[in-house]
Every structure is written in C-alpha cells, then in structure tokens.
Amino acid sequence: MMTSYTDTQQIERYLHRQLSTGERLLFEARMLTNVTLRTNVRAQQRVYDLVRLYHRKQVLQQAEAIHRQLFTDPVHADFQQSIHQLFH
C-alpha cells in the first residue's frame, strides 16, 4: 500500500519534532492502530539514521585526508615541527 502525501508530510513533521503536542499524540495513536503507518515511520527514521551515518563517514574521511596532508607533505614541515614541539 502506498503512503499518502499527507501521511508522508506528517511522518516528516513527526520525525523532525514539528508537531504540536496534540498533533503528536494523535499521530502516535494512529501509529498504534495502523501497522503500515508505523512501518513507514520506522523506515523513514532508518533512512535518516543512514544518511547521518554516511555524512559522519564522509566528514571523517575528509578530516583524515587533511591530517595525512598536513603531517606527511614536506610543504607543511614548519607546521609539523610546531605541533611536534607543542606535545613534546
């Protein structure tokens, strides 16, 4: 069964904590009685979790590349020496 556009919007607002207290309670009650809605909410939350994880990995890879460049490239020898002196 396809998710309606309205349900999709409400799922987004629910996951981003943009519903009022009353709207949130009503939506959570609907999830208790509607397996498809509950499944769609969990699936969308999982997508958000995966996107966040992917972004973290990308940032970590960029930081590691910068670190490698700063501490292995002879052009940055003065910087390397300054950092080395700070910690020794």
NORURTA-V141089 format. One record per run of one state. SS is the DSSP state (helix for helix, strand for strand, loop for the rest). FROM is the first residue (numbers start at 1). LEN is the number of residues. If there is no record, write none. Layout:
ss,from,len
SS,FROM,LEN
SS,FROM,LEN
//
This chain:
ss,from,len
loop,1,4
helix,5,11
loop,16,5
helix,21,13
loop,34,1
helix,35,38
loop,73,1
helix,74,14
loop,88,1
//
